[in-house]
Amino acid sequence: MKIALASGKGGTGKTTMAVALARAARSPVRLLDCDVEGPNCHLFIKPVLERSEIVTVSVPVVDKNLCKPCGKCAEICRFNAIASIKLAPLFFPELCHACGGCIQVCPENAIGEIQRDVGLLECGSSDGLEFIQGRLMIGEAMATPVIKAVKRYQSDELLTLIDCPPGTACPFAAAVRGCDYVLLVTEPTPFGLHDLKLAVATLRRMGIAAGVIVNRCVDRDNMIAAYCREENIPLHLQVPEQRRIAEASSRGRMLLEVAPEFGSKLREVLQMVTERISGGQR
Amino acid sequence: MKIAITTTGDSLQAPLDMRFGRAVGFLIYDLDKGTAEFVSNSQNLNAAQGAGIQAAQTLVATGAEGLITGHCGPKAFQVLEAAGVAVFNTRAANVDEALTLYKKGDLTAVASADVEGHWT
């Protein structure tokens, strides 16, 4: 079973909930940190990292002896990563999405591929919890290849929890793709609601079932709760705004360490989600 | 020799566009003939990324040997440099003023980009 923790808006508590669910679950858990631009699950679960590997992407390289500058490679590149001027084309690998279009259209077969390092994949464990995280290298812009590398470890055999990047663009889509269910963690603010709507719309297009967790809630009858009612989206849990939770989090302590009463509530959430997945409800 | 000036209009009185990659267009001025031709850069205005690279490619195709603009980022500069196009930065208000400064020799070709890239 694969459950993603996503949000739209950043800083709503995705990691807090991912880590808390991982610790609350009674069954074996594999936690994937797909927020590769700033993976931070490790700050809370403090894993022992046992192995790492470099994540690479394929980028084009031109054989200047074969190139008869025709500009076809630059023409097909929708990412503007190639400039065709009088001489051989100039490639800008950091803009390349590795689609391979330039290689296909080159009439002289002058374009080949080389591997470029863009990220790091790290695997380890923490107190029985299997842990995998991706880390985008500094200066790199393309998160999705690193996210996809982490996602290779998602499993149907055990509970896989996926901490997603914020936003609703490509990194979000790459992180939630293939999941059985997405728990959208948000906060009862106009910004939280606005981005929740974007996330819900994206997930509906992708055909992935989703429910909501409201974090930092002051009033249980809030704008997120109202939206969930209107849109018939399950509201699984509301976590109150509490200074002790915020303080613990800022010190790298997990939700369940300061608020153990959430253990049973989170297990109920997992139970509800499991039933919805097996019931095939969208 | 032709020289290009980034601009939002199609005449010598048109204001200078301080941007290169996302400039509205280029006025290509033929210094020998004293004629001017406007080349649109509108396809790059909404590019998600790589606007400077493509603008440079467009500019090279016009045959201009020099570019007068407000700012030029590193990727665009790399393309222009490879094609042998000299880059001149200026704060001139309009195309005519930029050309006058150039003709007087008040503009110096730069050896590198003058701003950071921001292509996200």
Interface residues (C-beta under 8 A of the other chain):
Chain A: A74 F79 N80 A81 I82 A83 S84 I85 K86 L87 L90 F92 L95 A141
Chain B: A47 A48 Q49 G50 A51 I53 Q54 A56 Q57 V60 K75 Q78 V79 A82 A83 W119 T120
